[in-house]
Amino acid sequence: MTRFDGPPHLALPFDLDDPPFAAITTERLVLRPLEVSDADDVWEYQRLPEVLRYIPWPERDRGEAGEHTAKRAGLRRLENDEDAIIFAMELVGEPRMSRTDAAGGPTDDQPAERADAAGGRVIGDIMLRADRVEHGQLEIGWVVHPDFQGRGLAREAAAAVMGVAFDSLRAHRVHALLDARNAASAALCERLGMRLEATILEEEYHDGEWQDTAMYGILRREWAERDGPAAG
């Protein structure tokens, strides 16, 4: 029987390129490392005020957003505190977005045109970040295009990445930090079996006001009890 109360032993370093990460296929999604070529899809949710309301990203124009996606796509290795990796949520069968040419291209506040490119559209992404490696801690975070919320896709993706965190990386604990006003993300945390551990009052100042942060967490043994024995 696997014990979950021993000392921390995160399976780090974890590199998405060495060996190459094998994409995870769920019922409706493919979860794979975020790529520079995903910039057009990411722009479609990164530009939305209802998304920026709950994520501490500044407003960016399309070029700046592309640079931001390239930077995030370059996060490929977990080894030390603050290291992060990003998984694209690719919806199978949904056409990717693409820019038109300069003569007919959309402006920064207009959506890109649908493309017929192979593969699914990236409708969101999931982050894993190393936080207090010596104590076996990881942080998870997500962002999903509002048009694809309410269909269980975020839960499908987050549960798969939680599996990576606990089964492959052997995390002792995974937590999520979210804007306390974000009821949808709070509900998702609860569906994943996470508990509300703390509410940090007026932790950050955004959009002209102080905002509270909610912390949700779950232990490896609790994840195993929820979904069956964890590996390792």
C-alpha positions in Angstrom: 0.0 0.0 0.0 1.4 3.4 -0.9 2.1 5.7 2.0 1.4 9.4 1.7 2.7 10.7 5.0 6.5 10.4 4.4 9.0 13.2 3.6 8.5 15.2 0.4 10.0 13.8 -2.8 9.0 15.8 -5.8 10.1 14.1 -9.0 12.1 17.1 -10.2 13.6 18.3 -12.5 10.6 17.8 -14.9 11.4 18.9 -18.4 8.7 19.1 -21.2 11.3 18.6 -23.9 13.7 16.0 -22.4 12.1 13.5 -22.8 9.4 15.0 -25.0 6.1 15.3 -23.1 3.4 12.9 -24.4 0.2 14.9 -24.9 -2.7 13.8 -22.6 -5.9 13.0 -24.4 -9.1 13.3 -22.4 -12.7 12.8 -23.5 -12.8 16.0 -25.4 -9.4 17.7 -25.1 -5.7 17.3 -25.9 -3.4 18.7 -23.2 0.1 19.6 -24.4 2.8 22.2 -23.9 1.8 25.7 -24.9 3.5 26.7 -28.2 4.3 30.1 -29.8 2.0 29.1 -32.7 -1.0 29.2 -30.2 -0.8 33.0 -30.0 -3.9 33.6 -32.1 -6.0 31.2 -30.1 -4.7 32.6 -26.8 -5.4 36.2 -28.0 -9.1 35.3 -28.3 -9.4 35.0 -24.5 -6.5 37.1 -23.3 -8.1 40.2 -24.8 -11.4 39.9 -23.0 -12.3 42.2 -20.1 -14.2 39.4 -18.3 -11.0 37.3 -18.3 -8.7 40.1 -17.3 -11.1 40.9 -14.4 -9.9 37.9 -12.5 -6.3 37.4 -13.7 -3.5 39.9 -13.0 -2.6 40.4 -16.6 -2.5 44.0 -18.0 -4.4 44.9 -21.1 -2.1 44.2 -24.1 -2.4 44.8 -27.8 -2.1 41.9 -30.2 1.6 42.2 -30.6 2.3 42.4 -26.9 -0.1 39.5 -26.3 1.9 37.4 -28.8 5.1 38.2 -27.0 3.5 37.2 -23.7 2.4 33.9 -25.2 5.9 33.3 -26.5 7.3 33.9 -23.1 4.9 31.5 -21.5 5.5 28.9 -24.1 9.2 29.1 -23.2 8.4 27.9 -19.6 9.3 24.2 -20.1 11.0 23.0 -17.0 10.2 22.6 -13.3 13.1 22.4 -10.9 13.3 25.3 -8.5 10.7 27.5 -6.8 8.9 29.9 -9.1 9.5 27.6 -12.2 6.3 27.0 -14.2 5.0 25.0 -17.1 1.9 25.7 -19.2 -0.4 23.2 -20.8 -2.6 24.3 -23.7 -6.2 23.1 -23.6 -6.9 22.0 -27.2 -10.5 21.3 -28.0 -10.7 18.5 -30.5 -12.7 19.3 -33.6 -12.9 23.1 -32.9 -11.2 25.0 -35.7 -8.2 27.1 -34.7 -8.2 30.9 -35.0 -6.0 32.6 -37.6 -5.2 36.2 -38.6 -6.1 37.4 -42.0 -3.6 39.3 -44.2 -2.7 42.9 -43.7 -5.4 44.2 -46.1 -8.3 42.4 -44.4 -7.0 41.6 -41.0 -9.0 42.2 -37.8 -8.2 45.1 -35.5 -7.0 44.5 -32.0 -10.5 44.5 -30.6 -11.9 42.1 -33.2 -11.8 38.3 -33.2 -9.6 36.5 -35.7 -11.2 34.5 -38.5 -11.8 30.8 -38.2 -9.1 28.7 -39.9 -9.1 25.2 -41.4 -5.8 24.3 -39.9 -5.3 20.8 -38.5 -5.7 20.2 -34.8 -8.1 21.7 -32.3 -8.4 25.2 -31.0 -6.7 26.3 -27.8 -9.6 27.4 -25.6 -7.6 27.9 -22.4 -4.5 26.9 -20.6 -3.4 25.3 -17.3 -0.3 26.3 -15.3 1.7 24.2 -12.8 4.2 26.2 -10.8 6.8 25.0 -8.3 6.1 26.6 -4.9 8.3 25.5 -1.9 9.9 22.5 -3.6 11.5 21.4 -0.4 8.0 20.8 1.0 6.6 19.1 -2.1 4.2 22.0 -3.0 2.9 22.9 -6.4 0.4 25.6 -7.5 -2.2 25.1 -10.2 -3.9 27.8 -12.2 -6.2 28.1 -15.2 -7.8 30.4 -17.7 -10.6 29.4 -20.1 -12.3 31.3 -22.9 -15.8 32.3 -21.6 -17.5 30.9 -24.7 -16.3 27.4 -23.6 -17.2 27.6 -19.9 -20.1 25.8 -18.3 -19.4 22.6 -20.2 -17.1 20.8 -17.8 -14.0 21.4 -20.0 -12.1 23.2 -17.3 -12.7 20.4 -14.8 -11.7 17.8 -17.5 -8.4 19.7 -18.1 -7.6 20.6 -14.5 -8.2 17.0 -13.3 -5.8 15.7 -15.9 -3.1 18.2 -14.9 -3.7 17.4 -11.2 -3.0 13.8 -12.2 0.4 14.9 -13.5 1.1 16.9 -10.3 0.3 14.0 -8.0 1.0 10.8 -10.0 4.0 11.9 -12.1 5.6 14.7 -10.0 4.6 13.2 -6.6 3.4 16.5 -5.1 2.5 16.4 -1.5 0.0 19.3 -1.9 -1.4 21.3 -4.7 -3.0 24.7 -4.2 -4.8 27.3 -6.2 -4.8 31.1 -5.6 -7.7 33.0 -7.1 -9.5 36.2 -7.0 -12.1 35.7 -4.2 -14.8 37.2 -6.4 -14.3 34.5 -9.0 -17.2 32.2 -8.2 -16.7 30.0 -11.2 -13.1 29.1 -10.3 -14.1 28.6 -6.7 -16.7 26.1 -7.8 -14.2 24.3 -10.0 -11.8 24.0 -7.1 -14.6 22.4 -5.0 -15.4 20.0 -7.9 -11.8 19.0 -7.9 -12.0 18.1 -4.2 -10.0 21.1 -3.0 -11.0 22.9 0.2 -11.0 26.6 0.9 -8.0 27.0 3.2 -7.8 30.7 3.6 -9.0 34.1 2.4 -6.3 36.7 2.4 -8.0 40.1 2.8 -7.0 42.9 0.5 -3.9 41.2 -0.7 -3.6 42.9 -4.1 -4.6 46.2 -5.6 -6.1 45.9 -9.1 -8.6 47.9 -11.1 -8.7 50.7 -8.6 -9.6 48.6 -5.6 -8.1 46.2 -3.0 -9.0 42.6 -3.8 -9.1 39.5 -1.6 -7.3 36.2 -2.6 -8.8 32.8 -1.9 -6.5 29.8 -1.4 -7.8 26.3 -2.1 -5.7 23.2 -1.5 -5.7 19.4 -1.6 -3.2 16.8 -0.3 -1.9 13.8 -2.3 -3.6 11.3 -0.1 -6.9 13.1 -0.4 -6.6 13.1 -4.2 -5.9 9.3 -4.1 -8.9 8.7 -1.9 -11.0 10.7 -4.4 -9.9 9.1 -7.6 -8.2 5.9 -6.6 -4.5 5.1 -5.7 -1.9 7.5 -6.9 1.2 6.3 -8.6 4.5 6.1 -6.8 
